[in-house]
Amino acid sequence: MRPPVLIVGAHRSGTTATARALEILGLQLGQCLDSHREPKGLQQLHEHYLEQLGAAWHNPAPFLESLKTSDGERNCVEYLRANTEEKLPSILGYGNNPRGLWLRARRNFGAVWGWKEPRTTLFAPAWLKIFPDARIVHIIRHPMAAAISIREREMKFRAAGDAPIAKIDNLDYGMDLVRRYTEAGHSLAQRTPHYQRVRFENMQADASSVLKELAHFCGLRSSASQLRKAAATIRPTKTRSTSS
């Protein structure tokens, strides 16, 4: 079995679009995924551990402080290992139906596989202890653009009757949150040689070239028609550069 491809990045930073494009190019992300191409079991696995430390996806500071300590990192690795050693396929959404069993077999026999779930950005140091040769695809986006998108999503959820998440409607807080995720992702370049950072705005400007490079990095053998189809899913925009 190959090491996984982990698509990381802050929420609303283009990770979903990237995941969908890479799926077209042959990346196997799982079976029963939500509309953002994320396995709910993995979301719950991450969030449960965050809650134990008084953290959450929108308040990662307590977790990140814990992960800086040797005990904190060891406890996180032990938690992930204990909860995924035999159960990772089901956590990633692979069912026990014919298609699920076929996808499990493909993964076991060398298919390029992985997952996309933004909390992985925070947990990646621990995941790299379990999968030291994992490929890290880090998507970054201008923090203001991502923060605005986070706030817009929060407002839609509130309008639909969901309980509000404190501070997420505040742009300054949103930008700081995006920066925390971005910094966590940047730090992975020091932990593994298998790290590729992509600015989502660059992908939007030249999807074919960026996706071709990403496919090579991930070990995907994609046809020209697959590349055209994948590139067509990336919507262009005039968003500011992420160089700031």
N, C-alpha and C positions, 0 to 999 in steps of 0.2 A: 504494500500500500504506500502511495506517495504521501509526503508531508502535505498538510492542508495549505490552501491559499486563504489568508485572512484579510478581508476588506475592512479597513478601519477608517475612522474619521468622525468628526463631530456630527451630531444630528443636523439634518437639513443642509449637508455639505456636498451633496451629489453622489453619496454612496449608493443610493438605490438605483439611480440611473446607470452608474458604473456596473453594479451587480447584474442588472438586466442585460446590459451590453455584453458582459463577459459570459453570461449564460448562453447567449446566442453563439458566442465563439467557442462554446464547449465546456465551460466551467460548471461542474455539478454542485449545486448549492444545497440540495435536499429535496424533499418531496412536498410535504404539507407546510407551505410557507404562507406568511401573511402578504398583504398587498405591497409591502416594502421589501419583499424577498427575504424575510427574516423568520427563523424558526421560533415559535412562541416558547418552546421548552427551553431554549437557550436564553431568551429574554428573562424568563422566570429564574433560571439558574443564577444568572448574574445579579438580578435585582434582589433575590433572597439574600445573597451574601452582602450586598451593599446595605440592606436594611439591618443586618446584624451589627454593622458598624455605625449605624446612625446616618448613613449616606443614602443617596439615590442617584439616578442618572442625571438629575438636574442639580444635585448637590454632591459632587464627587470628592470634595476636599477631605472628609474624614477617611475615606478609603485610600486616597492617594497618600496621605500621611502615614497610614498604617503600612502601605506597600513599600515605603522607603526603609522600613526596619526589617532586619533579617527574620524576626519572628513573624511579622505581618506577611511577608512574602511567602514564607514557608507554610503558614496557615492557609493562605489563599491557594497555593499549589496543591496542598493536601485536600482541600475542599473540592477543587475542580477534578482532581484525579479520582477521588472517592466517588464522585457523582457522575463521572463520565467513562470510567474504564470499560465497563460492560454496556453502558447505556447511551453512549454518544450517538449512535445511529438514530435511536428513537428520539433523543433530545433534538437532533437536527431535523426531525420530521419524517424520517423514513418509516413507512408503514410496514405491516406484515402481510400486505396484499401482494399480488404478483408483480406489480410495477415497483413497489418498495423493495421487494426481495431482489429484483433485477438490478435496481440502482445500488443496493448494498453490494451486490456481486461485482458490479462495474468498479465501485470504489475500492473493493478489496483486490481487484486485479489490475489496478494501475490507472483508472480514470483520474483526471485532474479534478479535485474536489476542494471544498472549503466552505466558508460561510461569511455572511455579512450581518453584523449586529453592532450598532455603534458603541455599546458598552464594552465590546471587545477591545476598543482603543485603550480603555483603562486597565483591563485585565490582561492585555497582551504580554507583559513581562512574565506573568505566571503561566500563560499558555505556552510561551517559548521554553519554559522548563519542561513541559510535557511534549511539545513538538519543536525541538530545537532547530529543525531545518524548515520550519514553516516559511512560506512566502508572505511578506507583509506588503499589501497594496494600500498606501496611505493617501486618502483623498482630502485635499484641503480646499477651502473656499474663502473668499473675503469674509472676515468675521461679521461685518455689518450685514451683508447679504444673508448669511446663515442665521444671524440673530433675528432679523426681520421675519424670515421664514418660520423660525421657531415660535415667534410671537403670533404670527398669523394662524399657525396651526392651533396654538393654545386658545385663541379667540374662537375658532371654529368649534373646538371641543366644548368650550364653555357655553356657546350658543346652542349646542346640542344637548345641554343639560349635565355635562360632566362637572365634577367638582374642580375648582380652580387649583392650579399648582402655583404656590407662592413665588413671586418675583419673576416668573417666566414672561409676564407681560411687560417687564422693564427692559428696555433695549440695552442699557449699560450692563445689567446683570447678564443678559443673553450674550453680549459680546465677550464678557469675561468668561462665561461658561464655554463658549466656542474656543477661546484661547487656551483654556485649561485642557480641553480635549486635543487641540492642535499641538500643544507642548508635549502632552503625553505621547502623541503619535511621533513627533520629531525625535523623542528620546529613544525610540526603538531602533533608530539608525545606529546607535552605539551598542546595541545588544545583538544585532544580527547582520551579516553581510547580505541577507536576502530581503532587502528593503527597497521599495520603490515609491517615491513620493510623486503625486500627480496633482497639479492645480486644475480644479474642475473647469475654471474659465479657459484654460488652455485646451482641455478636451472639447469644450464647446466650440472653440475657434477652429480646431483641426482634429475632428474626432477620428478620422481614418488613421492618421499618423500616430496619435496617442494610443489608440486601441491596438494598433499593430504592435507597438512597442510593449504594451501591457500583456498582450497575448504571448509574445516571446518570453517575457519575464515569468509568466505563470506556467509556461511549458505547454501551451495550447497550440495545436496544429490546425489552424483555421483556413478555410478557403477564401478566395477573393469575394465570393458571393456572400459568405457569412460576414466578412468584414464590412461590406457595403450595407448589409442589413443591420448590423450592430451600430454602425456609425449613424445611420438614419434615425435611430432612436434617441440620439443625443440632441436636444434642442439648443440651438445657438442663442446667445444673449449678449447684451452689451454691458454686463456686470463688470465692475471695476476689477483691475488686476489684484491678485492675492499677494503681490510683492510687498504690500504695506503690512 
